[in-house]
Amino acid sequence: MDLRDQLANLFPDHKSEESSVEAGKNIPDLWIQDAPIICKYEKRKGKPVTLLEGYTGATEDFKKLTGILKNKLQVGGSFKKEVILIQGNNRDRIMELLGDLGFNTKRVGG
C-alpha cells in the first residue's frame, strides 16, 4: 500500500489532481524551435564553461530552460544576451537533456 492509497483511505472525499510533474517526466511549457541550439565549450578565466546559443524563445523561456538545466546538472549558470552559460564542461549531458525536452542540438568545438 503506497502513500496515495493510505491518503485515499484517510480522506475518501478528496479528489486528487493528477499532476504532470512525475519523477523524470517534467516537461515544461517551453518554446521548441526547429533550428538547433548550438552547444559549445569555452574557458573563461581558466574555468570551463558550456555556452548555449541560438535559442529564440522569450525571456521567461530562457529563465525556465536555464533553471531546468541548472537543477538537473546541479551546477551554477546564468543567461545574458540570449546566451545560456552553464558552469563546467557538461556538453554531453546538456545535449542529452535538451534532446529529452524535444530540442535539436549541434555540438561545436572539440
N, CA, C and O atoms as a Tinker XYZ file with bonds, in Angstrom:
   440  protein
     1  N      0.851000   -1.172000    0.000000    73     2
     2  CA     0.000000    0.000000    0.000000    64     1     3
     3  C      0.897000    1.236000    0.000000    63     2     4     5
     4  O      1.684000    1.439000    0.924000    81     3
     5  N      0.776000    2.047000   -1.025000    73     3     6
     6  CA     1.622000    3.228000   -1.098000    64     5     7
     7  C      0.936000    4.420000   -0.427000    63     6     8     9
     8  O     -0.178000    4.311000    0.084000    81     7
     9  N      1.619000    5.533000   -0.442000    73     7    10
    10  CA     1.142000    6.728000    0.258000    64     9    11
    11  C     -0.185000    7.237000   -0.300000    63    10    12    13
    12  O     -1.036000    7.693000    0.464000    81    11
    13  N     -0.373000    7.170000   -1.600000    73    11    14
    14  CA    -1.641000    7.637000   -2.184000    64    13    15
    15  C     -2.816000    6.803000   -1.718000    63    14    16    17
    16  O     -3.891000    7.335000   -1.442000    81    15
    17  N     -2.612000    5.486000   -1.631000    73    15    18
    18  CA    -3.682000    4.615000   -1.133000    64    17    19
    19  C     -4.010000    4.919000    0.321000    63    18    20    21
    20  O     -5.177000    4.924000    0.715000    81    19
    21  N     -2.980000    5.171000    1.111000    73    19    22
    22  CA    -3.200000    5.499000    2.510000    64    21    23
    23  C     -3.950000    6.814000    2.657000    63    22    24    25
    24  O     -4.849000    6.925000    3.492000    81    23
    25  N     -3.591000    7.813000    1.854000    73    23    26
    26  CA    -4.292000    9.092000    1.902000    64    25    27
    27  C     -5.730000    8.953000    1.410000    63    26    28    29
    28  O     -6.631000    9.608000    1.935000    81    27
    29  N     -5.948000    8.112000    0.412000    73    27    30
    30  CA    -7.308000    7.884000   -0.069000    64    29    31
    31  C     -8.166000    7.224000    0.995000    63    30    32    33
    32  O     -9.362000    7.499000    1.084000    81    31
    33  N     -7.566000    6.349000    1.809000    73    31    34
    34  CA    -8.319000    5.723000    2.904000    64    33    35
    35  C     -8.635000    6.725000    4.006000    63    34    36    37
    36  O     -9.707000    6.672000    4.609000    81    35
    37  N     -7.699000    7.641000    4.272000    73    35    38
    38  CA    -7.919000    8.639000    5.311000    64    37    39
    39  C     -8.916000    9.712000    4.882000    63    38    40    41
    40  O     -9.726000   10.172000    5.686000    81    39
    41  N     -8.853000   10.108000    3.613000    73    39    42
    42  CA    -9.703000   11.180000    3.090000    64    41    43
    43  C    -10.454000   10.674000    1.856000    63    42    44    45
    44  O    -10.051000   10.967000    0.730000    81    43
    45  N    -11.529000    9.926000    2.052000    73    43    46
    46  CA   -12.216000    9.323000    0.909000    64    45    47
    47  C    -12.922000   10.340000    0.005000    63    46    48    49
    48  O    -13.143000   10.055000   -1.172000    81    47
    49  N    -13.280000   11.518000    0.528000    73    47    50
    50  CA   -13.997000   12.513000   -0.269000    64    49    51
    51  C    -13.070000   13.380000   -1.110000    63    50    52    53
    52  O    -13.527000   14.089000   -2.007000    81    51
    53  N    -11.788000   13.329000   -0.832000    73    51    54
    54  CA   -10.831000   14.177000   -1.548000    64    53    55
    55  C    -10.587000   13.637000   -2.953000    63    54    56    57
    56  O    -10.349000   12.444000   -3.141000    81    55
    57  N    -10.651000   14.540000   -3.944000    73    55    58
    58  CA   -10.352000   14.171000   -5.321000    64    57    59
    59  C     -8.949000   14.660000   -5.639000    63    58    60    61
    60  O     -8.700000   15.865000   -5.667000    81    59
    61  N     -8.052000   13.752000   -5.873000    73    59    62
    62  CA    -6.665000   14.132000   -6.125000    64    61    63
    63  C     -6.505000   14.595000   -7.571000    63    62    64    65
    64  O     -7.163000   14.090000   -8.481000    81    63
    65  N     -5.622000   15.560000   -7.757000    73    63    66
    66  CA    -5.296000   16.047000   -9.089000    64    65    67
    67  C     -4.092000   15.290000   -9.587000    63    66    68    69
    68  O     -3.057000   15.251000   -8.922000    81    67
    69  N     -4.218000   14.695000  -10.738000    73    67    70
    70  CA    -3.082000   14.003000  -11.340000    64    69    71
    71  C     -2.219000   15.049000  -12.016000    63    70    72    73
    72  O     -2.560000   15.547000  -13.089000    81    71
    73  N     -1.117000   15.377000  -11.396000    73    71    74
    74  CA    -0.238000   16.406000  -11.952000    64    73    75
    75  C      0.680000   15.791000  -12.996000    63    74    76    77
    76  O      0.970000   14.595000  -12.970000    81    75
    77  N      1.126000   16.632000  -13.911000    73    75    78
    78  CA     2.048000   16.173000  -14.950000    64    77    79
    79  C      3.483000   16.139000  -14.440000    63    78    80    81
    80  O      4.397000   15.779000  -15.182000    81    79
    81  N      3.684000   16.508000  -13.186000    73    79    82
    82  CA     5.028000   16.523000  -12.618000    64    81    83
    83  C      5.264000   15.180000  -11.938000    63    82    84    85
    84  O      4.942000   14.998000  -10.764000    81    83
    85  N      5.829000   14.249000  -12.692000    73    83    86
    86  CA     6.205000   12.956000  -12.149000    64    85    87
    87  C      7.720000   12.859000  -12.233000    63    86    88    89
    88  O      8.367000   13.624000  -12.949000    81    87
    89  N      8.261000   11.934000  -11.511000    73    87    90
    90  CA     9.715000   11.804000  -11.472000    64    89    91
    91  C     10.270000   11.516000  -12.854000    63    90    92    93
    92  O      9.947000   10.503000  -13.473000    81    91
    93  N     11.118000   12.432000  -13.332000    73    91    94
    94  CA    11.755000   12.240000  -14.618000    64    93    95
    95  C     10.897000   12.597000  -15.818000    63    94    96    97
    96  O     11.366000   12.497000  -16.952000    81    95
    97  N      9.664000   13.009000  -15.606000    73    95    98
    98  CA     8.789000   13.313000  -16.733000    64    97    99
    99  C      8.296000   14.749000  -16.678000    63    98   100   101
   100  O      7.197000   15.042000  -17.148000    81    99
   101  N      9.078000   15.634000  -16.121000    73    99   102
   102  CA     8.706000   17.040000  -16.023000    64   101   103
   103  C      9.067000   17.741000  -17.329000    63   102   104   105
   104  O     10.214000   18.135000  -17.538000    81   103
   105  N      8.074000   17.891000  -18.202000    73   103   106
   106  CA     8.307000   18.574000  -19.470000    64   105   107
   107  C      7.613000   19.923000  -19.388000    63   106   108   109
   108  O      6.386000   19.993000  -19.440000    81   107
   109  N      8.386000   20.992000  -19.260000    73   107   110
   110  CA     7.794000   22.307000  -19.083000    64   109   111
   111  C      7.214000   22.855000  -20.381000    63   110   112   113
   112  O      7.427000   22.305000  -21.462000    81   111
   113  N      6.487000   23.935000  -20.248000    73   111   114
   114  CA     5.886000   24.606000  -21.386000    64   113   115
   115  C      6.899000   25.597000  -21.942000    63   114   116   117
   116  O      6.931000   26.758000  -21.532000    81   115
   117  N      7.727000   25.135000  -22.879000    73   115   118
   118  CA     8.787000   25.958000  -23.470000    64   117   119
   119  C      8.581000   26.084000  -24.969000    63   118   120   121
   120  O      7.909000   25.259000  -25.587000    81   119
   121  N      9.163000   27.116000  -25.541000    73   119   122
   122  CA     9.171000   27.300000  -26.984000    64   121   123
   123  C     10.175000   26.327000  -27.572000    63   122   124   125
   124  O     11.372000   26.428000  -27.304000    81   123
   125  N      9.693000   25.382000  -28.373000    73   123   126
   126  CA    10.564000   24.424000  -29.036000    64   125   127
   127  C     10.763000   24.904000  -30.469000    63   126   128   129
   128  O      9.794000   25.066000  -31.212000    81   127
   129  N     11.984000   25.125000  -30.850000    73   127   130
   130  CA    12.279000   25.676000  -32.169000    64   129   131
   131  C     12.797000   24.598000  -33.100000    63   130   132   133
   132  O     13.225000   23.530000  -32.663000    81   131
   133  N     12.752000   24.894000  -34.393000    73   131   134
   134  CA    13.237000   23.947000  -35.392000    64   133   135
   135  C     14.751000   24.009000  -35.554000    63   134   136   137
   136  O     15.399000   22.978000  -35.739000    81   135
   137  N     15.315000   25.203000  -35.486000    73   135   138
   138  CA    16.758000   25.372000  -35.636000    64   137   139
   139  C     17.481000   24.790000  -34.419000    63   138   140   141
   140  O     16.978000   24.903000  -33.301000    81   139
   141  N     18.640000   24.175000  -34.611000    73   139   142
   142  CA    19.347000   23.579000  -33.477000    64   141   143
   143  C     19.954000   24.629000  -32.544000    63   142   144   145
   144  O     20.325000   25.725000  -32.962000    81   143
   145  N     20.039000   24.259000  -31.286000    73   143   146
   146  CA    20.731000   25.079000  -30.300000    64   145   147
   147  C     22.203000   24.700000  -30.354000    63   146   148   149
   148  O     22.547000   23.519000  -30.311000    81   147
   149  N     23.059000   25.688000  -30.447000    73   147   150
   150  CA    24.497000   25.445000  -30.561000    64   149   151
   151  C     25.085000   25.316000  -29.161000    63   150   152   153
   152  O     24.933000   26.204000  -28.323000    81   151
   153  N     25.752000   24.203000  -28.927000    73   151   154
   154  CA    26.327000   23.895000  -27.621000    64   153   155
   155  C     27.845000   23.877000  -27.770000    63   154   156   157
   156  O     28.395000   23.018000  -28.459000    81   155
   157  N     28.525000   24.832000  -27.119000    73   155   158
   158  CA    29.981000   24.877000  -27.255000    64   157   159
   159  C     30.659000   25.073000  -25.905000    63   158   160   161
   160  O     30.053000   25.503000  -24.923000    81   159
   161  N     31.927000   24.742000  -25.904000    73   159   162
   162  CA    32.745000   24.740000  -24.693000    64   161   163
   163  C     33.793000   25.840000  -24.800000    63   162   164   165
   164  O     34.427000   26.007000  -25.842000    81   163
   165  N     33.969000   26.590000  -23.711000    73   163   166
   166  CA    34.997000   27.630000  -23.639000    64   165   167
   167  C     35.625000   27.597000  -22.255000    63   166   168   169
   168  O     35.123000   26.959000  -21.329000    81   167
   169  N     36.734000   28.304000  -22.150000    73   167   170
   170  CA    37.326000   28.557000  -20.841000    64   169   171
   171  C     37.289000   30.047000  -20.602000    63   170   172   173
   172  O     37.732000   30.837000  -21.436000    81   171
   173  N     36.758000   30.420000  -19.462000    73   171   174
   174  CA    36.709000   31.828000  -19.076000    64   173   175
   175  C     37.419000   31.971000  -17.744000    63   174   176   177
   176  O     37.037000   31.344000  -16.756000    81   175
   177  N     38.442000   32.791000  -17.721000    73   175   178
   178  CA    39.284000   32.979000  -16.541000    64   177   179
   179  C     39.822000   31.643000  -16.033000    63   178   180   181
   180  O     39.934000   31.425000  -14.827000    81   179
   181  N     40.150000   30.757000  -16.965000    73   179   182
   182  CA    40.738000   29.472000  -16.626000    64   181   183
   183  C     39.755000   28.409000  -16.197000    63   182   184   185
   184  O     40.166000   27.296000  -15.869000    81   183
   185  N     38.459000   28.715000  -16.188000    73   183   186
   186  CA    37.462000   27.743000  -15.739000    64   185   187
   187  C     36.599000   27.306000  -16.915000    63   186   188   189
   188  O     36.268000   28.122000  -17.775000    81   187
   189  N     36.230000   26.021000  -16.960000    73   187   190
   190  CA    35.422000   25.525000  -18.079000    64   189   191
   191  C     33.974000   26.018000  -17.995000    63   190   192   193
   192  O     33.381000   26.074000  -16.917000    81   191
   193  N     33.422000   26.372000  -19.159000    73   191   194
   194  CA    32.062000   26.886000  -19.253000    64   193   195
   195  C     31.421000   26.303000  -20.514000    63   194   196   197
   196  O     32.074000   26.210000  -21.554000    81   195
   197  N     30.155000   25.914000  -20.427000    73   195   198
   198  CA    29.398000   25.458000  -21.580000    64   197   199
   199  C     28.426000   26.556000  -21.978000    63   198   200   201
   200  O     27.665000   27.049000  -21.144000    81   199
   201  N     28.447000   26.940000  -23.251000    73   199   202
   202  CA    27.580000   28.007000  -23.756000    64   201   203
   203  C     26.527000   27.413000  -24.685000    63   202   204   205
   204  O     26.823000   26.545000  -25.506000    81   203
   205  N     25.300000   27.892000  -24.543000    73   203   206
   206  CA    24.208000   27.501000  -25.429000    64   205   207
   207  C     23.740000   28.741000  -26.164000    63   206   208   209
   208  O     23.275000   29.700000  -25.548000    81   207
   209  N     23.862000   28.720000  -27.470000    73   207   210
   210  CA    23.481000   29.867000  -28.292000    64   209   211
   211  C     22.452000   29.435000  -29.329000    63   210   212   213
   212  O     22.364000   28.260000  -29.683000    81   211
   213  N     21.681000   30.396000  -29.806000    73   211   214
   214  CA    20.752000   30.123000  -30.890000    64   213   215
   215  C     19.336000   29.836000  -30.451000    63   214   216   217
   216  O     18.497000   29.528000  -31.297000    81   215
   217  N     19.028000   29.922000  -29.170000    73   215   218
   218  CA    17.658000   29.718000  -28.706000    64   217   219
   219  C     16.882000   31.007000  -28.924000    63   218   220   221
   220  O     17.362000   32.083000  -28.568000    81   219
   221  N     15.698000   30.916000  -29.499000    73   219   222
   222  CA    14.946000   32.106000  -29.867000    64   221   223
   223  C     13.691000   32.300000  -29.035000    63   222   224   225
   224  O     12.776000   32.999000  -29.471000    81   223
   225  N     13.619000   31.716000  -27.872000    73   223   226
   226  CA    12.436000   31.849000  -27.027000    64   225   227
   227  C     12.379000   33.194000  -26.327000    63   226   228   229
   228  O     13.293000   34.011000  -26.445000    81   227
   229  N     11.289000   33.413000  -25.595000    73   227   230
   230  CA    11.111000   34.641000  -24.828000    64   229   231
   231  C     12.003000   34.610000  -23.588000    63   230   232   233
   232  O     12.603000   33.583000  -23.270000    81   231
   233  N     12.085000   35.737000  -22.896000    73   231   234
   234  CA    12.929000   35.839000  -21.705000    64   233   235
   235  C     12.493000   34.840000  -20.633000    63   234   236   237
   236  O     13.335000   34.247000  -19.959000    81   235
   237  N     11.192000   34.655000  -20.475000    73   235   238
   238  CA    10.699000   33.684000  -19.490000    64   237   239
   239  C     11.119000   32.267000  -19.863000    63   238   240   241
   240  O     11.438000   31.463000  -18.988000    81   239
   241  N     11.121000   31.959000  -21.153000    73   239   242
   242  CA    11.567000   30.640000  -21.590000    64   241   243
   243  C     13.052000   30.434000  -21.314000    63   242   244   245
   244  O     13.471000   29.336000  -20.946000    81   243
   245  N     13.854000   31.494000  -21.491000    73   243   246
   246  CA    15.273000   31.413000  -21.141000    64   245   247
   247  C     15.430000   31.100000  -19.658000    63   246   248   249
   248  O     16.243000   30.256000  -19.283000    81   247
   249  N     14.654000   31.777000  -18.814000    73   247   250
   250  CA    14.746000   31.543000  -17.369000    64   249   251
   251  C     14.368000   30.116000  -17.031000    63   250   252   253
   252  O     15.051000   29.467000  -16.239000    81   251
   253  N     13.281000   29.613000  -17.623000    73   251   254
   254  CA    12.843000   28.245000  -17.346000    64   253   255
   255  C     13.884000   27.231000  -17.796000    63   254   256   257
   256  O     14.229000   26.309000  -17.056000    81   255
   257  N     14.380000   27.409000  -19.018000    73   255   258
   258  CA    15.356000   26.459000  -19.556000    64   257   259
   259  C     16.656000   26.480000  -18.761000    63   258   260   261
   260  O     17.237000   25.430000  -18.487000    81   259
   261  N     17.110000   27.670000  -18.392000    73   259   262
   262  CA    18.322000   27.777000  -17.578000    64   261   263
   263  C     18.117000   27.110000  -16.226000    63   262   264   265
   264  O     18.996000   26.394000  -15.749000    81   263
   265  N     16.979000   27.336000  -15.613000    73   263   266
   266  CA    16.678000   26.716000  -14.314000    64   265   267
   267  C     16.616000   25.207000  -14.399000    63   266   268   269
   268  O     17.117000   24.513000  -13.515000    81   267
   269  N     16.007000   24.690000  -15.451000    73   267   270
   270  CA    15.927000   23.236000  -15.630000    64   269   271
   271  C     17.315000   22.636000  -15.761000    63   270   272   273
   272  O     17.629000   21.639000  -15.110000    81   271
   273  N     18.145000   23.239000  -16.600000    73   271   274
   274  CA    19.495000   22.707000  -16.801000    64   273   275
   275  C     20.321000   22.779000  -15.526000    63   274   276   277
   276  O     21.035000   21.834000  -15.192000    81   275
   277  N     20.227000   23.891000  -14.817000    73   275   278
   278  CA    20.993000   24.038000  -13.583000    64   277   279
   279  C     20.548000   23.017000  -12.544000    63   278   280   281
   280  O     21.387000   22.446000  -11.848000    81   279
   281  N     19.253000   22.779000  -12.428000    73   279   282
   282  CA    18.752000   21.820000  -11.441000    64   281   283
   283  C     19.118000   20.390000  -11.801000    63   282   284   285
   284  O     19.538000   19.621000  -10.936000    81   283
   285  N     18.964000   20.029000  -13.060000    73   283   286
   286  CA    19.260000   18.652000  -13.471000    64   285   287
   287  C     20.749000   18.341000  -13.369000    63   286   288   289
   288  O     21.131000   17.235000  -12.985000    81   287
   289  N     21.592000   19.321000  -13.714000    73   287   290
   290  CA    23.035000   19.102000  -13.688000    64   289   291
   291  C     23.659000   19.415000  -12.334000    63   290   292   293
   292  O     24.803000   19.042000  -12.072000    81   291
   293  N     22.907000   20.103000  -11.470000    73   291   294
   294  CA    23.375000   20.517000  -10.147000    64   293   295
   295  C     24.642000   21.360000  -10.243000    63   294   296   297
   296  O     25.628000   21.113000   -9.548000    81   295
   297  N     24.591000   22.361000  -11.121000    73   295   298
   298  CA    25.692000   23.294000  -11.310000    64   297   299
   299  C     25.133000   24.710000  -11.352000    63   298   300   301
   300  O     23.918000   24.904000  -11.376000    81   299
   301  N     26.016000   25.686000  -11.362000    73   299   302
   302  CA    25.604000   27.072000  -11.473000    64   301   303
   303  C     25.513000   27.487000  -12.929000    63   302   304   305
   304  O     25.965000   26.774000  -13.825000    81   303
   305  N     24.929000   28.633000  -13.146000    73   303   306
   306  CA    24.823000   29.136000  -14.503000    64   305   307
   307  C     23.957000   30.377000  -14.552000    63   306   308   309
   308  O     23.397000   30.795000  -13.539000    81   307
   309  N     23.847000   30.966000  -15.735000    73   307   310
   310  CA    23.030000   32.159000  -15.920000    64   309   311
   311  C     22.731000   32.317000  -17.400000    63   310   312   313
   312  O     23.198000   31.534000  -18.228000    81   311
   313  N     21.946000   33.340000  -17.725000    73   311   314
   314  CA    21.756000   33.676000  -19.130000    64   313   315
   315  C     21.858000   35.183000  -19.282000    63   314   316   317
   316  O     21.329000   35.948000  -18.476000    81   315
   317  N     22.546000   35.587000  -20.327000    73   315   318
   318  CA    22.734000   37.002000  -20.624000    64   317   319
   319  C     22.776000   37.170000  -22.132000    63   318   320   321
   320  O     23.448000   36.407000  -22.827000    81   319
   321  N     22.078000   38.140000  -22.629000    73   319   322
   322  CA    22.118000   38.492000  -24.051000    64   321   323
   323  C     21.881000   37.280000  -24.945000    63   322   324   325
   324  O     22.643000   37.033000  -25.880000    81   323
   325  N     20.833000   36.534000  -24.657000    73   323   326
   326  CA    20.416000   35.368000  -25.439000    64   325   327
   327  C     21.465000   34.265000  -25.518000    63   326   328   329
   328  O     21.529000   33.538000  -26.510000    81   327
   329  N     22.286000   34.136000  -24.478000    73   327   330
   330  CA    23.262000   33.050000  -24.356000    64   329   331
   331  C     23.094000   32.446000  -22.971000    63   330   332   333
   332  O     23.131000   33.158000  -21.967000    81   331
   333  N     22.911000   31.134000  -22.920000    73   331   334
   334  CA    22.823000   30.435000  -21.635000    64   333   335
   335  C     24.214000   29.928000  -21.294000    63   334   336   337
   336  O     24.856000   29.264000  -22.108000    81   335
   337  N     24.677000   30.240000  -20.092000    73   335   338
   338  CA    26.013000   29.895000  -19.635000    64   337   339
   339  C     25.870000   28.898000  -18.482000    63   338   340   341
   340  O     25.238000   29.208000  -17.472000    81   339
   341  N     26.447000   27.714000  -18.626000    73   339   342
   342  CA    26.409000   26.673000  -17.598000    64   341   343
   343  C     27.843000   26.375000  -17.188000    63   342   344   345
   344  O     28.714000   26.183000  -18.037000    81   343
   345  N     28.083000   26.336000  -15.882000    73   343   346
   346  CA    29.432000   26.098000  -15.384000    64   345   347
   347  C     29.861000   24.663000  -15.640000    63   346   348   349
   348  O     29.077000   23.729000  -15.471000    81   347
   349  N     31.100000   24.497000  -16.044000    73   347   350
   350  CA    31.677000   23.177000  -16.255000    64   349   351
   351  C     31.528000   22.701000  -17.690000    63   350   352   353
   352  O     30.793000   23.290000  -18.481000    81   351
   353  N     32.232000   21.635000  -18.011000    73   351   354
   354  CA    32.158000   21.027000  -19.336000    64   353   355
   355  C     31.091000   19.940000  -19.302000    63   354   356   357
   356  O     31.396000   18.774000  -19.051000    81   355
   357  N     29.852000   20.317000  -19.551000    73   355   358
   358  CA    28.714000   19.405000  -19.466000    64   357   359
   359  C     28.009000   19.269000  -20.809000    63   358   360   361
   360  O     26.797000   19.057000  -20.844000    81   359
   361  N     28.732000   19.383000  -21.905000    73   359   362
   362  CA    28.086000   19.384000  -23.219000    64   361   363
   363  C     27.286000   18.117000  -23.481000    63   362   364   365
   364  O     26.153000   18.189000  -23.957000    81   363
   365  N     27.857000   16.964000  -23.178000    73   363   366
   366  CA    27.164000   15.705000  -23.471000    64   365   367
   367  C     25.879000   15.581000  -22.667000    63   366   368   369
   368  O     24.840000   15.200000  -23.205000    81   367
   369  N     25.948000   15.898000  -21.392000    73   367   370
   370  CA    24.761000   15.800000  -20.540000    64   369   371
   371  C     23.711000   16.835000  -20.929000    63   370   372   373
   372  O     22.515000   16.546000  -20.902000    81   371
   373  N     24.151000   18.040000  -21.292000    73   371   374
   374  CA    23.211000   19.084000  -21.701000    64   373   375
   375  C     22.531000   18.688000  -23.005000    63   374   376   377
   376  O     21.321000   18.862000  -23.150000    81   375
   377  N     23.286000   18.163000  -23.944000    73   375   378
   378  CA    22.696000   17.750000  -25.214000    64   377   379
   379  C     21.692000   16.621000  -25.013000    63   378   380   381
   380  O     20.673000   16.570000  -25.701000    81   379
   381  N     21.964000   15.729000  -24.091000    73   379   382
   382  CA    21.035000   14.645000  -23.782000    64   381   383
   383  C     19.747000   15.189000  -23.143000    63   382   384   385
   384  O     18.647000   14.774000  -23.509000    81   383
   385  N     19.890000   16.119000  -22.189000    73   383   386
   386  CA    18.718000   16.712000  -21.550000    64   385   387
   387  C     17.875000   17.506000  -22.531000    63   386   388   389
   388  O     16.647000   17.421000  -22.506000    81   387
   389  N     18.523000   18.279000  -23.397000    73   387   390
   390  CA    17.782000   19.052000  -24.385000    64   389   391
   391  C     17.084000   18.136000  -25.385000    63   390   392   393
   392  O     15.977000   18.433000  -25.834000    81   391
   393  N     17.716000   17.041000  -25.727000    73   391   394
   394  CA    17.081000   16.054000  -26.606000    64   393   395
   395  C     15.839000   15.458000  -25.976000    63   394   396   397
   396  O     14.833000   15.249000  -26.655000    81   395
   397  N     15.902000   15.179000  -24.668000    73   395   398
   398  CA    14.735000   14.659000  -23.951000    64   397   399
   399  C     13.594000   15.673000  -23.911000    63   398   400   401
   400  O     12.422000   15.295000  -23.903000    81   399
   401  N     13.940000   16.965000  -23.885000    73   399   402
   402  CA    12.923000   18.015000  -23.864000    64   401   403
   403  C     12.361000   18.304000  -25.257000    63   402   404   405
   404  O     11.358000   19.008000  -25.378000    81   403
   405  N     12.988000   17.775000  -26.308000    73   403   406
   406  CA    12.488000   17.945000  -27.663000    64   405   407
   407  C     13.262000   18.935000  -28.515000    63   406   408   409
   408  O     12.815000   19.286000  -29.606000    81   407
   409  N     14.406000   19.389000  -28.043000    73   407   410
   410  CA    15.221000   20.339000  -28.792000    64   409   411
   411  C     16.205000   19.617000  -29.694000    63   410   412   413
   412  O     16.630000   18.501000  -29.394000    81   411
   413  N     16.566000   20.252000  -30.795000    73   411   414
   414  CA    17.673000   19.810000  -31.638000    64   413   415
   415  C     18.917000   20.552000  -31.173000    63   414   416   417
   416  O     18.865000   21.752000  -30.903000    81   415
   417  N     20.032000   19.841000  -31.080000    73   415   418
   418  CA    21.266000   20.497000  -30.642000    64   417   419
   419  C     22.381000   20.194000  -31.633000    63   418   420   421
   420  O     22.348000   19.198000  -32.356000    81   419
   421  N     23.360000   21.077000  -31.645000    73   419   422
   422  CA    24.522000   20.899000  -32.505000    64   421   423
   423  C     25.757000   21.181000  -31.664000    63   422   424   425
   424  O     25.868000   22.232000  -31.034000    81   423
   425  N     26.676000   20.235000  -31.662000    73   423   426
   426  CA    27.905000   20.359000  -30.889000    64   425   427
   427  C     28.948000   21.110000  -31.708000    63   426   428   429
   428  O     29.216000   20.754000  -32.855000    81   427
   429  N     29.530000   22.138000  -31.125000    73   427   430
   430  CA    30.533000   22.935000  -31.808000    64   429   431
   431  C     31.820000   22.863000  -31.001000    63   430   432   433
   432  O     31.789000   22.969000  -29.775000    81   431
   433  N     32.930000   22.687000  -31.662000    73   431   434
   434  CA    34.217000   22.617000  -30.987000    64   433   435
   435  C     34.643000   21.185000  -30.768000    63   434   436   437
   436  O     33.946000   20.253000  -31.172000    81   435
   437  N     35.787000   21.006000  -30.129000    73   435   438
   438  CA    36.403000   19.711000  -29.946000    64   437   439
   439  C     35.741000   18.753000  -29.075000    63   438   440
   440  O     36.234000   17.640000  -28.893000    81   439
